[in-house]
Amino acid sequence: MEKPYCACATPPGVSGICVIRMAGEGSARICDSVFHIKRAANGAKTVEQMDGYTVAYGTVIDPQTKETIDDVMVTRFCAPHSYTGEEAIEISCHGGLTVRQEILRVLQDNGARMAQPGEFTRKAFMAGKIDLSQAEAVMDVIAADSGLALRAAQSQLQGSLKTKIRAISQDLYTAFAVFEMLIDEPDDEDAAAMLADNTAKLKKSRSDMQELLDTYRQGRILSERMSIVICGIPNSGKSSLLNRLSGYDRAIVTDVPGTTRDTLEVLTSMQGVPVRLIDTAGIRKTDDLVESIGVNRASDALLEADIVLWLASCEEDIQRQEEMIDLVMKLPEETKVGLLISKTDTASEEDCSNLKKTILDLIEKKGFDRKLDFCAEISSQTGAGITELEEYVRRTYDALGPEHAQGVLLTNQRHYEHLLAASEKLDRCIALSNMGTSPEEPSLVLRTAMEELGEITGDTVSDTLVETIFARFCVGK
């Protein structure tokens, strides 16, 4: 019989409490060897006598020395009504490092073993409690660092993606059955009509796939963050804006141009959107070797940005903005560019308005057809215009997603790649069906499309992929 496995489910470090999990047949028996009940529901005297979903208070001891390790609470879960589908125990102890180490030691000394990374969730997957997309969502929930990312992960954990994928798969299986019937009965008098109807249904499935694929533009941002690069000539207020948006003094701010010589990154969220804010060195020609490296890195960062915030202040010589205009207006069309007139607390409303108009006139004079996506006046000192900037970031995120996504977002690159491969194979299947070839050809291609979808849910996944996915999990999950 396989040994029960145990691990700490809370992160390393000192905390008020710590949760230690143990699962597998015999978990209650092992717990009884190290745990003495003081009070329990229904008068239970041992963990094995406890009903599922009940808690007992007592003491963990070392059976060898009879010494007390800690006063704890023990929760029992009975198979199959547990996370893994097996008998399971959770021990809530004090959160000191030595306490958790000692409890894990006595559990192992009395018949348990340490869990492997992701073993609890892997067992849940193998027991059919969750599909593979839900298993991956477990780590997404843990890693979520914005409201939108958490909602997307929770939606997937509750089975929204699984439901969508399996609905598409079921439609493809129905179409596959039609092809197989036409292979067996090629001379059926209704064969032509059946083939045409089947092709129409496949096109509907292809449309459903595309709707889901289109959500990855938003989903990618939730998993990888929206890249927002702050740029401008030296002393235009870039570092002050970074500090304002991040909520703390991440960058050094001085009146000396060229203070920032390298890119600085801050991970935060703006109106629920997870973002990577990148402060860059001031754009200017310089003979300083270190500063010139920073300017080159700033230019590289612009090319990888989702949004570029171009700062200009009334303190600057307008002619120095021409180099910035040439740089930002040549960025790819998909990169959003916003012009921010900064330091409005030190300039008059008229001066700010005139600066904005002058820059827009220079852009037009240089012959750029591209329009700026956003213009605003801000003050990092007073916070003026910051809310409008954050709202623009949220609108940019919202505009990436189709309105008909129905709350299902692709956030995982693996899922996206398999769905994209399935859609491409379905395109081939539809083309073959339209060509009037033997039903065997589109049938074979359709089978491979269904296998791609099965890789997402785990219905056709390989053991190697399962091991790879769960190896990325933390040990206690």
Secondary structure as the mmCIF struct_conf table of DSSP 4:
data_model
#
loop_
_struct_conf.conf_type_id
_struct_conf.id
_struct_conf.beg_label_comp_id
_struct_conf.beg_label_asym_id
_struct_conf.beg_label_seq_id
_struct_conf.end_label_comp_id
_struct_conf.end_label_asym_id
_struct_conf.end_label_seq_id
HELX_LH_PP_P HELX_LH_PP_P1 GLU A 2 PRO A 4
STRN STRN1 TYR A 5 CYS A 8
BEND BEND1 THR A 10 THR A 10
BEND BEND2 PRO A 12 GLY A 13
STRN STRN2 SER A 15 ALA A 23
BEND BEND3 GLY A 24 GLY A 24
TURN_TY1_P TURN_TY1_P1 GLU A 25 GLY A 26
HELX_RH_AL_P HELX_RH_AL_P1 SER A 27 VAL A 34
STRN STRN3 PHE A 35 ALA A 40
HELX_RH_3T_P HELX_RH_3T_P1 ALA A 41 GLY A 43
BEND BEND4 LYS A 45 THR A 46
TURN_TY1_P TURN_TY1_P2 VAL A 47 GLN A 49
BEND BEND5 MET A 50 MET A 50
HELX_LH_PP_P HELX_LH_PP_P2 ASP A 51 ASP A 51
TURN_TY1_P TURN_TY1_P3 GLY A 52 TYR A 53
STRN STRN4 THR A 54 ILE A 61
TURN_TY1_P TURN_TY1_P4 PRO A 63 THR A 65
STRN STRN5 THR A 68 PHE A 77
TURN_TY1_P TURN_TY1_P5 ALA A 79 PRO A 80
BEND BEND6 HIS A 81 GLU A 86
STRN STRN6 ALA A 88 GLY A 95
HELX_RH_AL_P HELX_RH_AL_P2 LEU A 97 ASP A 109
TURN_TY1_P TURN_TY1_P6 ASN A 110 GLY A 111
STRN STRN7 ARG A 113 MET A 114
HELX_LH_PP_P HELX_LH_PP_P3 ALA A 115 GLN A 116
TURN_TY1_P TURN_TY1_P7 PRO A 117 GLY A 118
HELX_RH_AL_P HELX_RH_AL_P3 GLU A 119 MET A 126
TURN_TY1_P TURN_TY1_P8 ALA A 127 GLY A 128
BEND BEND7 LYS A 129 ILE A 130
HELX_RH_AL_P HELX_RH_AL_P4 LEU A 132 ALA A 143
BEND BEND8 SER A 146 SER A 146
HELX_RH_AL_P HELX_RH_AL_P5 GLY A 147 LEU A 157
TURN_TY1_P TURN_TY1_P9 GLN A 158 GLY A 159
HELX_RH_AL_P HELX_RH_AL_P6 SER A 160 ASP A 184
TURN_TY1_P TURN_TY1_P10 PRO A 186 ASP A 187
TURN_TY1_P TURN_TY1_P11 GLU A 189 ASP A 190
HELX_RH_AL_P HELX_RH_AL_P7 ALA A 191 ASP A 214
TURN_TY1_P TURN_TY1_P12 THR A 215 THR A 215
HELX_RH_AL_P HELX_RH_AL_P8 TYR A 216 GLU A 224
STRN STRN8 MET A 226 GLY A 232
BEND BEND9 ILE A 233 ILE A 233
TURN_TY1_P TURN_TY1_P13 PRO A 234 ASN A 235
BEND BEND10 SER A 236 GLY A 237
HELX_RH_AL_P HELX_RH_AL_P9 LYS A 238 SER A 246
TURN_TY1_P TURN_TY1_P14 GLY A 247 GLY A 247
BEND BEND11 TYR A 248 TYR A 248
BEND BEND12 ALA A 251 ALA A 251
BEND BEND13 ASP A 255 VAL A 256
TURN_TY1_P TURN_TY1_P15 PRO A 257 GLY A 258
BEND BEND14 ASP A 262 ASP A 262
STRN STRN9 LEU A 264 MET A 270
TURN_TY1_P TURN_TY1_P16 GLN A 271 GLY A 272
STRN STRN10 VAL A 273 ASP A 279
BEND BEND15 ASP A 287 ASP A 287
HELX_RH_AL_P HELX_RH_AL_P10 LEU A 289 LEU A 303
TURN_TY1_P TURN_TY1_P17 GLU A 304 GLU A 304
BEND BEND16 ASP A 306 ASP A 306
STRN STRN11 ILE A 307 SER A 313
TURN_TY1_P TURN_TY1_P18 CYS A 314 GLU A 315
BEND BEND17 GLU A 316 GLU A 316
HELX_RH_3T_P HELX_RH_3T_P2 ILE A 318 ARG A 320
HELX_RH_AL_P HELX_RH_AL_P11 GLN A 321 VAL A 328
TURN_TY1_P TURN_TY1_P19 MET A 329 LYS A 330
BEND BEND18 LEU A 331 LEU A 331
TURN_TY1_P TURN_TY1_P20 GLU A 333 GLU A 334
BEND BEND19 THR A 335 THR A 335
STRN STRN12 LYS A 336 SER A 342
HELX_RH_3T_P HELX_RH_3T_P3 THR A 344 THR A 346
BEND BEND20 ALA A 347 ALA A 347
HELX_RH_AL_P HELX_RH_AL_P12 GLU A 349 LYS A 365
TURN_TY1_P TURN_TY1_P21 LYS A 366 GLY A 367
HELX_LH_PP_P HELX_LH_PP_P4 ARG A 370 LEU A 372
BEND BEND21 ASP A 373 ASP A 373
STRN STRN13 PHE A 374 GLU A 377
TURN_TY1_P TURN_TY1_P22 SER A 380 THR A 382
TURN_TY1_P TURN_TY1_P23 ALA A 384 GLY A 385
HELX_RH_AL_P HELX_RH_AL_P13 ILE A 386 LEU A 400
BEND BEND22 GLY A 401 GLY A 401
HELX_RH_3T_P HELX_RH_3T_P4 GLU A 403 ALA A 405
TURN_TY1_P TURN_TY1_P24 GLN A 406 GLY A 407
HELX_RH_AL_P HELX_RH_AL_P14 GLN A 413 MET A 435
TURN_TY1_P TURN_TY1_P25 GLY A 436 GLY A 436
TURN_TY1_P TURN_TY1_P26 PRO A 439 PRO A 439
HELX_RH_AL_P HELX_RH_AL_P15 GLU A 440 THR A 457
TURN_TY1_P TURN_TY1_P27 GLY A 458 GLY A 458
BEND BEND23 ASP A 459 THR A 460
HELX_RH_AL_P HELX_RH_AL_P16 ASP A 463 ALA A 471
TURN_TY1_P TURN_TY1_P28 ARG A 472 ARG A 472
BEND BEND24 PHE A 473 PHE A 473
TURN_TY1_P TURN_TY1_P29 VAL A 475 GLY A 476
#
